Amino acid sequence: MRAGGPEAGAAGSITSPPILRTTMMLIFKIVASNEWRAAETAGAFAGAEVDRADGYIHFSTAAQVPETAAKWFAGQDDLTLVAVDAEALGADLRWEPSRGGALFPHLYAPLPTSVVRWSRPLPLCPDGRHDFGGLAG
């Protein structure tokens, strides 16, 4: 049999090789930098005060995160933007309606830092908006 071709499975059936995921969907969390440093040390993030009060950790997509920053973090400095592989969160991640009926990702479990793809400071621009570095257009 050729490399990379279908393989014979049980009872002579043909199965395809597993499909490799070539892209991942990132979701984003804006968090106070001191809270994020503590989460990195602990290996997990239990959520900010608002998350714990709501019973889940609030996330945004790349398209949603600038509006989230403007609405909930206006003028705040010393923030960290955390990028997470959404698929790695499994069934604990739910997409639920929020602002204007848009679906937002909500995590009903602590966030293990092992699924974080990157984190970086989220600075303020001179006009008071946060600089996402071209993340969302």
N, C-alpha and C positions, 0 to 999 in steps of 0.2 A: 504494500500500500504506500502511496505517496505521502510524504511528510505534509502535515497540515490538512489532509483530506479527511473525509468522514471516516469514522471507525465503526466496526461491527459491534453492536451492543448485544444484549441478551436476546436469545432466540433469533439471532441473525438480523435484528433490526439495525438500522443505521442511525447513529447519533452524530450530531455535529460537535466539533470542538467547542469548548466554552468560549463565550464572547467576552473579550476583554473590554473593560471600561476604559475609554480613552479620555473622557472628560469627567469632571465632577462638578456638581452644583455646590457653589459656596453660598452660605448664608452668613450674616454678620451680626455681631453683638457689639454695642458701644458700652464700655464699662469704665468706671473710674480707674485710673492707672494703679492706685494703691490696692484696690480690690483685685485687680488682675494679677498683680505681683503675688498677692497672698494665695490666689487660686493656683498659680504656677508652682508655688512651694508645696501646696497641699495636694496637687495632682488632679483637682476638680474644682469647678466653680458652681456653687449652690445658688447663685443668682444675687442680683442686687436687691435692695429692700423692696422695691416695687414688684420684682419678680416673685419673691417669697410671699408677698401679700396676695398676689394673684394666683399663686399655685403653679406657676410655670415660668420658664425663662423666655423672655421676649427676644426674637430675632427679626431681622429684615433681610430682604433680598438686596442685591446691588442697586436695583432701581428704586427701592423703598428707603434705603438707609439715609440718603441726604435729607429727606423730609422728616424721618425719625429724629435725626440730629437737630433739625431746626425746631421741631415741636417740643422735644423733651430735654434737649441739652443745649439750648440756645445760650451762647456766650460762655459756656463752660470750657475751661481749659483743663489740662492734665487728664485727658481721656485716652483710652486705648481702643483701637478698632481690631476686633478679633474675627478672623475668617475660619469657618468651620465647614467640613465636608458633611453636607446634609444627609447623604445616604448612610454614612457611618453611624448616625444616631438611631437608625432603625425605627421601630414602632413607637418609641417614646416621643418622636417628632410628629406633630400634627399641624396641618395647614388649616387655619381657622379664619373666618371673616373678622375684619377689624375696621380701620379707617375707611369709610366710604364703601364698605363691602369687599375690599381687596383682601385676598388671602395672605395671611402672615404666618411664618413658621413659629411654633411654640413648642418648647421642649419641656416635657413633663418628667424630668429627672435631672440630677446634677449633670453638668457638662464635664466629661472627662477631658483633660487637657491633651490626651493622646490623639483626639480627633481634630485638634486645631491645626490648620495648615500654616497659618502665620498670624502674627499680631504685630501691630506697629502703633506708634503715637498718632493721635488724631488732632493735629494742630488747628488753631484758629487762623483764619485769613485776616488781613487788616480790616475787611468789611464786617467781621464778626461771624461769618459763616465758617463751617469746618472745611478743611482741605482734605478731600478724599483722593487726591492724586490721580484723577482720571478714572477712578473705580467705576463710577456711574455717569452716564452721559446725559 
